[in-house]
Amino acid sequence: MLLSPDELPSSEALNFYVIYCQVIFCVTTVVVIFTLVVMTISSTQSMRVYHYYLVTEIVWSYLCDAICRASTLLSMQPLPCLAFLGRLAPLASSRPRLIAAVAIFILSGRSAAIGLQCFYRVFQSVPPQMPAYRFLHRMLNDYAWMTFFAMTFIAFACIWGPMSMSFPDQDAQKQLLLAADPTLDYLYARLPHIICFTTGTHIDGSLSTAVALLIAIPCLGSALIFAVHRQVRRSKRPERTIHLHMMLLRSLIIQAGVLYVFIVLPAYVLVLSPMLGVRAAPQLSVYIAVVYYLETNVECLMLLWCVKPYREGGWQILRIATRTSKPVQVRSRSSTN
């Protein structure tokens, strides 16, 4: 049996999962709007470009949450398939390639935003005498938008190109799975909007690239952060400039930690568990999604706290909101007496 009925979440768990995704996305929307307002009114001239990279990363993180919320996915491992429970489920069944391409493009945009943010911090720590300094300065400052979209389309082509060539016909893939295991008929009856992203009955072979990226990216990011920290410490720039770089570097380190705890580590668990013989991936994906949807909220709050101008701007907005709410409370009390 490829996938046992016992491995699926209960109906109560699926209902909780759908409602949780709706509620947490509403919370995320409020947190993101508040964060962007604070960042916009509190940004300083000295961190103008880095402010752009931070805003870009938050916006694309929110877009990732939006499409994940609209999809409300459930992993079908060891089957190479995903079940859609959200509002995009009917469209995913009728236009699976379109939904997959849009999701990969948003994921590529978020990856490019995170990568450029890290690269910019590395660039800020290098001496101006470096041969490629002028070229990098123009690419990361004057042509930041062009650089971002170029990296996004490169990442999209690298991911979607091979994936589109192996993307199966869904009806043929369904017949293949039912021929291999006729008991899967119950699965399609309970979860009608199932999309497979590769041909076959097992996901193992198609995960080699994902496993390599999950190992390489955290290692590369850690090495870059360590190199930036060492370079800033050795820098002979003014003390105020060094203090600014260290503050932004600390926020980047905490941001990387948040990404690792809420995205990378759960991805390790979801991807590697079936390869190690652990079953019940559909149930496991529900718990992992609950953790994932907290990431953007924690990242926004972390930025507001770790970056001093944002922290001061956030407190200022909260104080103004508190002052304006008090007279309303007084008038409402007097009107009831």
Secondary structure, 3 states (H helix, E strand, C coil): CCCCHHHCCCHHHHHHHHHHHHHHHHHHHHHHHHHHHHHHHHCCHHHHHHHHHHHHHHHHHHHHHHHHHHHCEEECCCCCEEEECCCCHHHHHHCHHHHHHHHHHHHHHHHHHHHHHHHHHHHHHCCCCCCCHHHHHHHHHHCHHHHHHHHHHHHHHHHHHHHHHHCCCHHHHHHHHHHHCHHHHHHHHHCCCEEECCCCCCCHHHHHHHHHHHHHHHHHHHHHHHHHHHHHHHCCCCHHHHHHHHHHHHHHHHHHHHHHHHHHHHHHHHHHHHHCCCCCHHHHHHHHHHHHCCHHHHHHHHHHHHCHHHHHHHHHHHHHHHHHHHHHHHHHHHHHC
